[in-house]
Amino acid sequence: MYKIMIVDDEEEVRLGIIKKMDWKSFDFVVVGDAENGQEALEKAEKLEPDVIMTDIRMPFMDGLELGNKLVEILPSTKIIVFSGYDDFEYAKQAIKINVIEYLLKPINSAQLAEVLRNLKVRLDKEYDEKRNIDILKQYYLESLPMIREQFFIGAIEGRVKSDDWNIELKKLCVEFQSKHLAVGLIKLDDEDRSDEDFIKEKSLILISIKKIVDENMNKFCRFVSLLYVDKVVVIANFDNKSDINKVINGLNEVCKIFHRIMNRNIAAGIGDIALNPSKLYRSYRTAEDALEYSVVLGSGHAIYI
């Protein structure tokens, strides 16, 4: 049911309105009443009513001032104004403060019933629209990791335009702050094994490596990580060219942690610094080249050539 509050400086009027209607039959419940705008504002902040019925002429704070303040703190709350003053100027002012109905005292039951029926239709529609928007937002948030992954796969494959980069990062909630980028690749030391048991566990091991990356690389640089083909990809973002050393240190740390936990080695290769997102493809390729040197230089650490 929708919550409604009654505001009038005369208690008799308030109680009369409350007792006049079978509120539940219209899917409303009266959650409170107040004798002036100030009291109503304080109660409204706590009760968060969907609708406020208020008189215009009241001490301390009148109905129009109350409406103006409600627009600021409870913008979705609907306002019904009633008054004994048949004044068109008041009606025009009321329209400006999100007032949906303007009633004259004494309030007619049939007229109020019609207002409540129309109001319920309006609130139901708004509720359904909000629920649909919330569902879409939730779906987007749940899909965001996959969307983000596909975007960065496109980047390392050379399919992302520089002009789209910052706009897409904002959409994807990725906080890259400078133009310095580099791709890091991590692979298993014994990935050439083809026995059935290794193939089964390989995907789980890569997920474990990515988890270590996600838990530790933020100490060294801004980054995103993803699984791509048979490797863990780290796209690093840093402020200065010399900060590539932080990326190297971060990937060295990942290699050490993995060895300590799993008692096996991984190799990490770091590609050229890209000053333009369109160059991430080259950084990816040079990271692959760096990985090839693990045959000569050994694994268990990061290689940057």
C-alpha positions in Angstrom: 0.0 0.0 0.0 1.0 3.6 -0.6 1.8 5.8 2.4 -0.1 9.1 2.8 0.2 12.0 5.3 -2.4 14.6 6.2 -1.4 18.1 7.1 -3.7 20.8 8.5 -3.5 23.2 11.4 -7.0 22.2 12.5 -7.1 18.8 14.2 -10.8 18.5 13.5 -10.2 18.8 9.8 -7.3 16.3 9.9 -9.3 13.7 11.7 -12.3 14.4 9.5 -10.3 13.6 6.4 -8.7 10.5 8.0 -12.1 9.1 9.0 -13.9 10.1 5.8 -12.3 7.5 3.6 -11.7 3.8 3.6 -8.1 4.3 2.6 -7.2 0.6 2.3 -9.8 0.1 -0.4 -7.8 2.5 -2.5 -4.5 0.8 -1.6 -3.4 3.7 0.7 -2.6 3.9 4.4 -2.4 7.0 6.5 1.0 6.9 8.2 0.8 10.2 10.0 -0.6 13.7 10.3 0.8 17.1 11.3 -0.6 20.5 12.3 1.9 22.7 10.3 4.5 22.5 7.6 7.5 22.4 9.9 6.1 19.4 11.8 5.1 17.7 8.5 8.6 18.2 7.1 10.2 16.5 10.1 7.8 13.6 10.0 8.0 13.2 6.2 11.8 12.8 6.4 11.3 9.8 8.7 8.2 8.3 7.2 8.9 9.0 3.5 5.2 9.1 2.4 4.3 8.6 -1.2 1.6 11.3 -0.9 1.1 14.4 1.3 -2.3 16.1 1.5 -1.7 19.6 2.9 -3.6 22.8 3.6 -2.1 26.0 2.2 -2.8 28.4 5.1 -0.9 27.2 8.2 1.3 28.8 10.9 5.1 28.4 11.0 5.3 26.9 7.5 2.5 27.0 5.0 1.7 24.4 2.4 3.5 26.0 -0.4 6.7 26.4 1.5 6.3 22.8 2.6 5.9 21.7 -1.0 9.1 23.6 -2.0 11.1 21.9 0.7 9.7 18.5 -0.1 10.8 18.8 -3.8 14.4 19.0 -2.5 14.3 16.1 0.0 11.6 13.9 -1.3 11.2 14.7 -5.0 9.1 11.7 -5.9 6.5 12.5 -3.1 3.2 13.6 -4.6 1.4 16.6 -3.1 -2.4 17.2 -2.9 -3.2 20.8 -1.8 -6.5 21.7 -0.3 -7.7 25.1 0.9 -10.7 27.2 1.8 -9.3 29.9 -0.4 -10.5 29.7 -4.0 -7.5 31.6 -5.2 -6.1 30.9 -8.7 -2.8 32.4 -7.8 -2.3 29.8 -5.1 -3.2 27.1 -7.6 -0.6 28.4 -10.1 2.1 28.4 -7.4 1.0 24.9 -6.3 1.6 23.6 -9.9 5.3 24.6 -9.6 5.9 22.4 -6.5 4.9 19.0 -7.9 1.3 19.3 -6.8 -0.9 16.9 -8.7 -4.4 18.0 -7.3 -5.9 21.2 -5.9 -9.0 20.7 -3.8 -11.3 23.1 -2.1 -12.6 22.7 1.4 -14.9 21.2 2.5 -13.4 18.1 0.8 -16.0 16.1 -1.0 -15.7 12.3 -0.5 -16.6 11.4 -4.0 -14.1 13.9 -5.4 -11.3 12.7 -3.1 -12.1 9.1 -4.0 -11.6 9.9 -7.7 -8.3 11.7 -6.9 -7.1 8.6 -5.0 -8.1 6.2 -7.8 -6.2 8.3 -10.4 -3.3 8.7 -8.0 -3.0 5.0 -7.5 -2.9 4.4 -11.3 -0.1 7.0 -11.5 1.9 5.6 -8.6 1.5 2.0 -10.0 2.8 3.1 -13.3 5.8 4.9 -11.8 6.5 1.9 -9.5 6.5 -0.5 -12.5 8.8 1.8 -14.5 11.2 2.1 -11.6 11.1 -1.6 -11.0 11.9 -2.2 -14.7 14.8 0.3 -14.6 16.1 -1.3 -11.4 15.9 -4.7 -13.1 17.8 -3.4 -16.1 20.4 -1.8 -13.8 20.9 -5.0 -11.9 21.2 -7.0 -15.2 23.8 -4.5 -16.4 25.8 -4.7 -13.2 25.7 -8.5 -13.3 26.8 -8.4 -17.0 29.4 -5.7 -16.4 32.4 -8.0 -15.9 31.6 -9.8 -19.1 31.1 -6.6 -21.0 34.3 -5.2 -19.6 36.2 -8.3 -20.6 35.0 -8.2 -24.1 35.9 -4.6 -24.4 39.5 -5.2 -23.3 39.8 -8.3 -25.5 38.9 -6.0 -28.4 41.6 -3.6 -27.2 44.4 -6.2 -27.3 43.1 -7.4 -30.6 43.3 -3.9 -32.1 39.6 -3.4 -32.4 39.1 -0.4 -30.1 39.4 3.2 -31.4 41.2 5.8 -29.3 38.3 8.2 -29.6 36.0 5.7 -27.9 38.4 4.8 -25.1 37.6 7.3 -22.3 33.8 7.1 -23.0 33.8 3.3 -22.8 36.0 3.3 -19.6 33.5 5.5 -17.9 30.6 3.3 -18.9 32.5 0.2 -17.7 33.5 1.9 -14.3 37.2 1.5 -15.0 39.3 4.3 -13.4 42.3 4.6 -15.7 43.8 8.1 -15.2 46.7 8.5 -17.6 47.8 7.6 -21.1 50.5 5.1 -20.0 49.4 1.5 -20.7 51.1 -1.8 -20.9 50.0 -5.4 -21.3 51.3 -8.2 -19.1 50.8 -11.8 -19.9 51.0 -14.7 -17.4 51.2 -18.4 -18.5 51.9 -21.7 -16.8 55.4 -22.9 -17.0 54.4 -26.3 -18.2 51.5 -25.3 -20.5 52.8 -27.5 -23.3 51.8 -30.6 -21.4 48.9 -32.4 -23.1 48.0 -35.0 -20.6 44.3 -35.2 -19.8 44.6 -34.4 -16.1 46.6 -31.2 -16.8 44.1 -30.0 -19.4 41.3 -30.4 -16.9 43.0 -28.4 -14.2 44.5 -25.8 -16.4 41.4 -23.5 -16.5 41.1 -23.7 -12.7 44.8 -22.8 -12.3 44.4 -19.8 -14.6 41.4 -18.6 -12.5 43.6 -19.0 -9.4 46.3 -16.9 -11.0 43.8 -14.2 -11.9 42.6 -14.1 -8.3 46.1 -13.6 -7.1 46.5 -10.7 -9.6 43.3 -9.1 -8.5 44.2 -9.3 -4.9 47.8 -7.9 -5.2 48.4 -5.8 -8.3 46.5 -2.8 -7.0 49.4 -2.1 -4.7 51.5 -1.4 -7.8 49.3 0.2 -10.5 45.8 0.6 -11.8 44.8 -2.5 -13.9 42.2 -4.8 -15.2 42.7 -8.5 -15.6 41.0 -11.1 -17.8 41.4 -14.6 -19.1 42.3 -14.8 -22.8 43.0 -18.0 -24.7 45.4 -19.9 -22.3 46.8 -16.9 -20.4 46.0 -14.3 -17.8 46.1 -10.8 -19.3 46.9 -7.8 -17.2 46.3 -4.4 -18.7 48.2 -1.9 -16.5 47.7 1.8 -16.3 50.3 4.1 -14.7 51.3 7.7 -14.4 54.9 7.9 -15.7 57.1 5.9 -18.1 59.3 4.9 -15.2 56.3 3.3 -13.4 56.7 0.3 -15.7 59.0 -0.9 -12.9 56.1 -1.0 -10.6 54.2 -3.2 -13.1 57.3 -5.5 -13.2 57.5 -5.6 -9.4 53.8 -6.4 -9.2 54.0 -9.3 -11.6 57.1 -10.6 -9.9 55.0 -10.6 -6.7 52.2 -12.5 -8.4 54.8 -15.2 -9.5 56.2 -15.5 -6.0 52.8 -15.8 -4.4 51.7 -18.5 -6.9 54.9 -20.5 -6.3 54.5 -20.3 -2.6 50.9 -21.5 -2.8 51.1 -24.0 -5.6 54.7 -25.0 -5.5 55.0 -24.5 -9.3 56.2 -21.8 -11.5 54.5 -19.3 -13.8 56.1 -16.9 -16.3 55.1 -13.3 -16.9 55.9 -11.2 -19.9 55.4 -7.4 -20.2 54.9 -5.6 -23.5 55.9 -2.2 -24.7 54.4 0.9 -23.1 51.5 2.1 -25.2 50.8 5.9 -25.1 47.6 5.3 -27.2 44.9 2.7 -26.6 45.2 1.7 -30.2 48.7 0.6 -29.5 47.6 -2.0 -26.9 47.7 -4.6 -29.7 51.4 -4.0 -30.1 51.9 -4.2 -26.4 50.2 -7.5 -26.3 52.3 -8.9 -29.1 55.6 -7.7 -27.5 54.4 -9.3 -24.2 54.1 -12.6 -26.1 57.7 -12.0 -27.3 58.9 -11.4 -23.8 57.3 -14.7 -22.7 59.3 -16.5 -25.3 62.4 -15.5 -23.4 61.3 -17.5 -20.4 62.8 -20.5 -22.2 66.2 -18.9 -21.9 65.8 -16.7 -18.8 63.7 -19.2 -16.8 60.3 -18.8 -15.3 59.0 -17.7 -11.9 59.5 -14.0 -12.6 58.4 -11.2 -14.9 60.3 -10.5 -18.1 60.4 -7.1 -19.8 62.6 -6.6 -22.9 
